[in-house]
Amino acid sequence: MNSVTVHQGTQHALLAPTLAESAQPMRLFEPANPSLQAQPVSQGGRNAAWFVHLPNGQEGVLRRYRRGGAMAKLVRQRYLWLGAEATRSWAEYRIMLQLSNKLNVVPAPLGALYQRHGLSYEAALIVQRIPQAVPLANRLDQADPNVVAAAVLKIHEAGVWHADLNAYNVLLDAAQHVWIIDFDRAKRCSMHAKHRQQNLLRLRRSLVKVQGEEGLGWWEVFNQAYLQQWGEILPHRA
């Protein structure tokens, strides 16, 4: 899928071609826009994510970037300007586009916006909504560790390190298909064992936090499945 770049004053966006044809494309990033029929996402998103109806008939998820931790008390939604390609939204869009074009475990990005404010900027992202998707945290009893391991391995084999692989960023749809979301601050890199372990241990901490001993037991099976599948790939590399 190609992208269209749209500029309007201090606002700059990357858009899927069908969205770029909208009469007011920048308004697609405004949850108050009545045509979007925005509904808040109940879990995750730092109270800054909405399910939206898009002009082309697609369903999407709109997310405004918000800081977490101590910095959020000082600057909630602005980031230091370091160039267009370094903005959180455009960087995440680029990685998601690369992955979704190759893999069937990443939703397609539909739009990425940044708005300059001198030496800072605000940002937003729209991605494809996966119908009836539920976080792994809420469906652990139905999730197959082998299938989840295969999805995570695909991301790693594509050369992408996930910055926050927690139990709410792994989704299962009605058909039990696995999706990986939220590639904010993700990086393209050579996925050595250290990088892979960082992601796997992040998921472990998250599962233990939300599901306790059950989460730990599930993760141990998942971890073993990941290592086995990865081991099967290694001998076939040049």
N, C-alpha and C positions, 0 to 999 in steps of 0.2 A: 504494500500500500504506500502510495506517495503522500506527500504533505504539501500544503499551500501556506506560504508565509503572508500574514496580513498585518499591516501597520496602520495605526490610527492614533495620531497624537503621541502621547507617552505610553500607549498600550501596543504591545507587539505579541502576535500569536502564531503558533503552528497549528494548523487545522487539517483534519481529514477533508478531502475534496468536497464531499457532500455538505459538510458543515460550513465550508468557506463560501458556499453559494447562498448562505442565509442573508437576509436583508440587513440584519444588525448582528454580525458574528460576535462582536465583543460582549454583547448582552447575554450570550450563552454562558458566560462565566459569572453571572449575577444571580444568586439564588432567589432574590426578590423579584426577578422577572416572572410575571404571572404565566407566561407561555410555557415555562419549564415545569410548572406544577411541582416545585421542589418539596421533597419530604426528607426530614433529617434522618441520617443513618443512626440507628440506635446504639451500635457498638463501634468503638474505635473512632478515629477521625478527629479527636480533640474538639468535638462539637462544631466542626467546620467541614462536614461532608454531607452531601444530599443526594438522594436518588432524583434523577431528572428525566423529563420527556423531551427528546430532541426533535428538531424540525423534520428530520429525514425519517422519522418513525422509530428510530433507535431509542433504547433505554440506556441511560448513562449514569455514572457516579461523578459528581462534581466535588472537588476538594479544594478548599482554600488552604494554603500553607500556613501553619501556626507553629510557633516555637513551643518546646516543652522544657521542663526543668527550670533551673534558676533564671536563665535568660528570659523566660516568658514573663517574668515579673517586671522586666525593664523594657523589652521590645517584643510585643506579642506576634506581629505578623510582617515585620520588615527584615530584610537581609542585606548584607553589604554587597554593593554592586561591583562585580568583577568581570562583567562582559555577558553578552546574551547567552552564549553556549554554557556559561557557568551558572546560570540561574537554575534554581532547584527544579522548576517546572520543565524547562526545555531539556535539561539533562535527563530527567526521569522519562520524559516523552521519547527521547532518542533511544534509550535503552529498552523501553517497553516495545517500541516499534521494531527494533532489531529482533527481540525475542519472540514477539507475537507473529512476525513474518515467518519464523523458522519452526516455532514450537506450538503445540496445542494446549499448553498449560498456563499461558499468560494472556489476560484480556488485552484487546487492542486499545491503544491510546487514541483518543478522538480529538483532543485539543489541549494546548498548553499556552498559558498566558503569563506575561510579566508586565508590570507597569513601573516605569522609572519614577523615582522621587529623589533626584539629585544623586547622592552617593549611596542610595538604598533603593530597594524595589519590593513590591508585593507580587505574589504569584498564585496561580490556580491551575488545576489540571482536570480534564474530563476523560474518563476511561469507559470502555464498554461495561455495562452491567451484566453480570451472570445471573440469569433467572433462577430463583429459588436456591441461591447459594447460602450456605451456612458455615460459619467458622469451625475449624477443626476443634477448637475449644469446646464447642457445643455438640459435637457429633463424634466424640472419641470412641464411643461404643460401636459405631457403625463404620468407622474409617479403617481401611486396610493399610497397615504400616508399609507393606511392600509397594502398594500403589503410590502412597505419599513419597516414599523413598525414591521411586522412579522419577517422580515429578521434580523433586529437588535436585536429583542427579542431572536431569536434563538442563536445568538452569546452570549448574556448575560446569557441565561439559560445554556449554555455550560460552564459557569464559566470563560469567557474571557472579560477583559476590553480592549477596543480599545484606543490606545494613541492619535489618531488623526482622529476622525470620522467626516471628512469634506465632502462637497458636491462633491468632486472629488474622494473620496474613496468609494463612493456608485455608482455602475454601473448598467445600464439597458441594456439588450441585445435586439435583434430584436423581441423576443417573450415577452418582458416586464418583463422577469425574473430578479430578483434583486441579485446582487453580492456585497459582501463587500471585499475590498482589503486593502493592506498596513498594515500589522500587526507588523511593526517595533516598538519595545518598548512596545508591548502589554503585558499584564500580566494575568496569571491565578490567580483568587482570588474569594472569596465569594462576589457575586455581590449584595451588599446591595444597598439600595435606593440612597445613596450618589454617588456610583460609576456609577450607571445607569444615574443619573441626569447629571453627568459630561459629559458623552458621548452625551446625548441628547442636552445639552446646547452648546456643541462644534459644533454640526450640525446646531443649530440655528444661531450661530454667522456666520458660513460659508455661510449659505443660505441668511442671511440678507446682507452680504458683496457682494455677487454676483448677488442677485436678488431683493434686497430692500424689499419693502412692500409685493410684491408677494411672496418672499421667506419666510417672516415672517408669512403670512397667511397660506402658505402650511405647514410650520413647526407646527403651532398651531393645525391643523387637524391631522398631523402625531403624535404629542405628545399625543393628546387625544386618538388616536387609540392605541398607545403603552401602555398607562396606562390602557386602557380598556382590552386589550389582556393579559397584565400582571396580572390584577386583576382576570381574569377568570382562570388563572393557579394556583394562590395561594391556593384556597380551596382544590385543589386536592393533595397538598403536604402532606407527612406524618408528 
